Amino acid sequence: MTQTDSKLCSRANVYTQVPDGGWGWAVAVSFFLVEVFTYGIIKSFGVFFNDLMDSFDESNSRISWIVSICVFVLTFTAPITTVLSNRFGHRLVVIVGGVLVTTGMVLASFSQAVYHMYITVGVISGLGYCFSFLPTVTILSQYFDKRRSMVTAIASTGECFAVFAFAPAITALKDCIGWRNSLLLVGLMQLNIVVCGLLLKPLVIRAPSSPRTPAQENRREAQYMLENEKTRTSIDSIDSGVELTTSPKNVPSHAAVDTEPKDLQQNPVTAGPLPGERRAPLLDFSILKDQAFICYSLFGLFATLGFFAPPLYIIPLGISLGIERDRAAVILSTMAIAEVFGRIGAGMVLNREPIRKIYIELVCVILLTVSLFAFTFATEFWGLMSCSIFFGCMLGTVGGTHIPLLAEDDVVGIERMSSAAGVYVFIQSISGLAGPPLAGLLVDQSKIYSRAFYSCAAGMSVAAVCLALVRPCKRGLCQRHHSGETKTECRHGKALQDIPEDFLEMDLGKK
């Protein structure tokens, strides 16, 4: 986002380093509320399933397509959201997303057929969910460094508290005003996303200017001279546009190189590309060449199969086992509370240094797979409650950390976090579209709701295998292809470091 474009939002917050606080706390509160009105509503949508089946006289699989299309649009349009955020700023995109979410849900309350819900909730609200969620989690990661895991985990509990509160509240509200008016009220509540978007002030990191000693500058100039002497070419300074050659007239004794350019290098808000400098792409697809990122994206692809279907089918599963509707809604609320503890616990563990966070994530994914298989053996209220608590804890650990982990060096790093998040969520769109309908198809064929959890467990098992390959790809497979190039660069750098400073000065004096 350029300085001119930032007028649409407000002036950016300028820091000399990642603040790990400051205005970031307001952004964290904003992310908490965005989670409430995006994923919190999506996971609570299961309370409308039986009403929609009765009103439209449709099967489980056809009703589940509503949430599937919504999740698919949410994830499929992630690259578009990334491009728009980089061009117009996070704030404006989130505000537009809040308007789209409300528009879709309000229109859905007047639907007369299930395909109307596909368009309103699925497409319109789904696009708004993406515009609201992805820019918020991206800018939150930029405001924090050491506390990133903990803050993100706590802020992401918004969806858990939403499910805990909305599931019984909407169930009671439907009995009073009907499902249509309840859906209308939910849509109007989601207009709060616009207020959350107003809190997203852009962040600028500028390195503090530090005085240089003459010895440091002379050594830097001597290194430049040595490289130019070897290549017989000139070096163009990208930052200042000054041309340095081996000509004596271009070697001033009191050069002031890198005073302001350092600021330009680390300042993401620029007035535009400098002469001879290429504009940075709005979406960097070069991360698709990173094998570790590919494995991590496959992990997200298969893990998404187990993210949305269980909360959607836990209430119908409880009713099919003879549990009363109100008690079944309590199971969903308990799952949400367990997810809160899972997210906070994961944040506390991952916030410790030093720790290999991706290994902790792998253990949680394996335990999440076990919890999904456990649902198929539940036969009564307390068995289902135990499975829900276990699943909620494990879902919290994985769901609250899998996107922020993209900022870790084991995956792509914080520099490419924005583009990586867009591409990663885009890849998730396939399983987001297929997950709930696949579970619904198993239910329609077997007439047993516990069968819906088989597809979730199978997908999570494959996800665990893909996650286990991320670290080996980052450390081993990727280095084999570039081993020769890396060794050459290392020798060249070592040769420059081994040259004594006195020799450089003497050689420079002879020139």
N, C-alpha and C positions, 0 to 999 in steps of 0.2 A: 504494500500500500504506500503510495507516495505521500509527500507532505501535503500536497494539494487535496488529495482524496481524504486525508485525515480530518479535514474540516467538517466532513459529514458526521464524524464521531465526536471528536474533541482532540485537544492536544494530547500527545502521547506521554506516558510516564517514562522519564529518563533516569536510568540508574547506571552506576559505574560497574556493577556486577549483578548477577542474578539476585534479586532481593531476598528470596526465601521468606517473604512476608509482605509488609507494606500494603499496597493496593491489592496484592494477591489474595488477601483474606476476603475482600469484597468479591473477587472473582470466584473464590471457593464457595462462598454463599450462593452466588449466582448459579454455579454448576450444581450445587445441591438441589436447588429449586427446579432447574432444568431437568435433572434426573427424575424429580417427582412427577413432572407433567409430561414427560416423554416415555421413558421405559417403565415408569410406575404405572401409567395408564395402560400401556401395551400388555404388561403382565397381569393387570387386573381385568382385562377384557373378557377373561373366561367367565366372569359372573353374568355376562349377557348371552352366553352360548345357548342355553336351553330356551331362553326367551326368543332368540332369533330363529332357532329351529322350529319353534311352534308358530311364530308369526309368519315366516316365509315358507314353512313346510319343506325344509331342506334337510339334507343329511349332515353328519358330523364333518365329513371331508369338505363339502361345499362351503359350510360356514367357516371352517378353519382357513379357507383361502383368504378370508378378509384380513386376518392377522399375517398370513404368509405374504400377501401382496404388499402389505404395509411394511413389513420387515425387509422385503426385497427392495422396494423403492428406497427405504431408509439407507440400506447398504450400497445399492447399485449406484446411487447418485453421489456417493462420497467424493469421487474425484471432481465432480462439478462443484461441490461445496468447497473443496480445497482451492480450486481455481478462483471462485468468487470471493473467498475469504482473503486470498492473497492480493486480489485486485481491488476490492472495495472495503476490506476490513472485516474483522470478526463481528463487530457490533451490528453493522447494517444487515449482515446475512442472518444473524440470530433474530433480529426484529422481524424481518420478512418471514422467517420460519415460524415464529409465534403466530403471525397473522394467518399463515396457511394452515397450521394445526387447528386453530379455532374454526376457521372456515369449513374445513373438512368435517369436523365433528358435529358442528351445527347442522350442516346439510345432511349428514348421516341420520340425524334424528327424524328427518322427513322421508326417509327411504321407503319405497313401496315394494322393492324386490331386492334380492341378495346382490345382484350385479350393481345396483346403486351403491351399496356399501363397498364393493370392490373399488369404485371410483372415488368415493368421498373419503372413507377411512383409509383405504389401501393406497391410492395414488396421491391425493391432495394432502392428507394428514401425514402420510409416509414421507413425502418430500419435505414437509415442514419439520418433521422430527429430525431428519438429517441436517437441515439448515440450522437447527437449534442445538443439537447435541455435539456434533463434531467440532465446530469452531470453539465451543466452550471448553471442551476437554483439551484441545490443542493449546489454547492460550493459557490455561491453568498450568500445563506442564512447563510453559516458558517462564512463569512467575516463580517457580520453585525448583530447587536443585537437591539439596541434602534432605529436605523434608518432602520431596515430591511424592514418594510412595505413600507416606502416612497421610498427607493432606488429601491426595486423590482418593485413597481408600475411604476416608471419613466422609468426604464430600459425595462420593458415589453411593453412600447409604440412603440417599434421597429416595431412590426407587424402592428400597426395602420398606422404609417408613410409609411410602405411598401405598404399597400393596397391603401393608398391615392395617392402614386406616381406611383405604378405599374399598377393600373387599367386603367387610361387614357393613360399611356405611352405604355403599351403592346397593347392596342386597336389601337393606332396610328401606332405602329410598325408593326402590322399584315397587315395593309393596304399597307405598303411599301415592306415588305420582306416575308409576308406569316406567317401562324401560326407555321410551322415547324421550320423555321429559328429563329422565335421569341422564341420558346421553347428551341432551342439550345443555344441561347444567355443567356437566364435565367439560364440554367444549368451551363454555364461557370461562370456567376456571383456568383453562390452559392459556388464556390471554395474558396471564402473568408472565409468560415467557418473554413478552415484549419488554417488561420491566427488567427482567434478568439481563436481556441484551444490552440495555443502557449502561450496565455496570462494567462491561467489557472494554476497558480502556487499553489501547495498544501499548506495547512495551518496547522500549529502545535501550539497548545496552551500549554504552560508550566507555571505552577504556580511558582511565585517568591519564592525563599527560604527565610524564615523568621526565625530569631533566637528564640529559645524557652527558657523560663525561667525555672529554676530548679523546681519551684512549679508546673508548668504545666506538666512537664515530670513526676514528682513524682505522681501527681494525676492520670495521664493516666496509669502509671504502677500499681498503687493501684487498679484501676478499672479492669485492666487485671487480677490481682491477685485474686480479689473478684470473678470474673466470673469463673476463673479456679478452685477456691476452691469449688464453688457450683457444678460444673459439673464433677470435677475430671478428666478433660481431658486437653490436651494441645491445644494451639492456634498456628496455623501455619500462619506466616505472609506471605501473598500472594506476597507482593512486594519484600521483601528482602530474603525470604526463612529462616529466623531465627525462631527457635522454642522457644516459651516462655512457661514455666511451673511454677508450684508453688515451684519448687526446689530453694533454696536460691542461688545456683550457677548461676542460669539463671535469677537473678534479679539484674543486675548491677545498681549501683547508678548513673552512668553518661551514660545512654544509649542514643544512637543517632538514635532513631527510626524515620522513616518518613522524612529523609532528602532528599535522592534521590528517594525513592519510590513514593513520591508525584508527582514527575516529570513524572515518568513512568505511573502513573494512568491517568494523564490528557494529555498524549502525544499520539495522534493517530498513529504516525509513530513509529513502534517498529521493532526490528530486528527479532522478532518471539516470540512464546510463551515461557514463563519461565518454568522451571521444575515444574511439578505438576499443571500448569495452562492451562486451556482449551483455544484453539484459538477461538476468537470471530467469529460467523458465518458471512459469506459474505452477507447473506440476512436473516434478522430476521423476520420469519413468525409468531412469537409469538404475534405480534400486531393484528393478526386476532382474538385473544381472547378478545380484547378490544372492548366492545360494542359501545363506542363512535366512534371509528374508523370505525366500520362496518356501522353505520348510516351515517357517513361522506362519506364513499365510495359509499353508495347507492345514496347519494346526487349527487356525481360526475357522477355516472352512468347515472342517468336520466337527469341531467343538460346538459350533452354532446349532447343530442338530439337537443338542441337549440343553440349550439355553432357554428356549421359549416353549417347547411342547409341555414339559412337566407342569409349570404354573397354569397353563391353559386347561390341562386335563385332570388336575388333582381334584377339583370339585366334582366333575362328572364321575370320576373314579370312586370318590367317597359315596356319592349317591347310589352308584351301582352296587356297592357293598352293603347297602342298607343303612347308611349313615344319614342323619337328617341334614337338610340343606344348610341350616344355620351352623351346625357343628362342622360340616365340610368347609364352610367359609372360614371357620376358626383355624382349620388345618392350614389353609393358604396364608392366613395372617401369621401363624406360628412359623411357617417357612420363611416369611419375610423377615421376622425378627431374628431368626437364626442366621439369615444372610447378613444382617447388620454385624453380628459378632464375627462372622467369617471375614467380612471386609476389613473391619477394624483390626482383627487379629493378624490378618495378612499384612496390613500396613505397618503394624508394629514390628513384625518379623523382618519384612523387607527393608525397613528403615535402618536396620543395624548395618554397620560397616566393620570389616569387609564381609560381604556375603555374596555368593553366586545366586542371584535371584531367580534365574531361569530353572535351576534345580529345584528350588522350593515350589515353583509353579508346576513342575512336572509331577512332584509328589501329590500336590493338590488335585491335578487332573486325574491321576490314577485313583485316588480316593473318591473323586466325583463319579468315575465310571462304576465303582463298586456300589455307590449309593443309588445309581440309576437301576442297576440290576436288582437291588433290594426291593424296589417298588413292586416287582412282579410277584413277590412272595407275601405281600401284605394282604390280610383277610379281614381285619377289623379296625376299629378306630385307633387304638393305641399303637398298633403295628404301623398303620399309615402315618400316624403322628411322629413316630420314631424315625421312619424313613424320611419324612419331610424335614425334620430338624437336621438330620445328618446331611441331606441334600442341600438344604439352605446354607449351612456352614461352608460346605465345599464350593457351592456355586458363588458364594460371596468372595472367597479367596481367588477364584479364577476370573469371575466376571468383573471384579473391581481392579484387576491388575493386568489383564492381557493386552489392553491398548497402551497404558503407560509404559509397559515393558519395552515397547518399540524404541523408547528413548535411551535404553541401555546399550552399551557398546557391544554386548553379545548379539544384538539384533541389527539395528541401523545407526543408533546414536541420536542425540538431541538435535544435531544440525539438520538431519533429514526427517525429523519427526513429522512435520506437517504433511509432506508428500507421502511418506510411508503410511500414515494413518488413513489418508484418502484411498490409497491403493489397497491397503489391508482390508478396510471395511468393504470396499468394492468387491473383493474376492469372496467375502463372507456372504454376499447377496445370493449366491447360488443355493447354499444350504438354508439361508433364511427363507427363501421361497419354497423349498422342497420339504423342510422339516415338519411343520405342522400338518400339511396335507398327507405326507407319508404316514405320520402317526394316526391321522384320522382314517386313512385307508385300511390300516391294520385293524382299527376298531370296528369299522363297518363290515369287514369280512369275518371277523371272529366274534363280534358282539361282546368282547371283553375289553374293558378300558385299560387294563394293565398291559395289554399288548402294545400300547402306544409307547411304552418306555423301552421296548426292545430296540427300536430304531435309534433312540437317543443314546442308549448304552453302546451300541455298535459304533456309532459315529464318534463318541468320546474315546473309545478304545483306539481307533485309528488316529485320532488327534494326539493321543499320548505318544504314539510311535513317532509322529512327525515332529512333535516338540522335543523328543529325545535326540533328534538329528540336528537340531539348530546349532548347538555348541560345537559338535564335531565339524560341521560344515564351516563354521566361522574360524576355527583354529587349524583345520587340516586340509580339507578339500579345496578351499578357496586359495590357499597358499601355494598349492602345487602348480596351478596354472600360471602363477606370477612369480615363481621362485627365482627364475633367472633374472627377471627385471628387478626384483627386490634386491638380489645380491649385488647387482651392478650399482644401484642407487646407494646401497650401504657402503660399498667400497669407495664410491666417489665422495660421499659425505665424510667418511672416516679419513680420507686423504686430506680433505680441507681442514679437518679438525687437528690432524697431526702436524700441520705445517706451523713452525714456531712463528710467534708474532714478530720477533726481531728479524727473521729472514724476510718476512713480508715487507717490513719497513725498509730494509736494505735494498730489496729488489725494486721497491717503489722509488727509492731515492735515485737509483741508477737511471730510471726512465727520465 
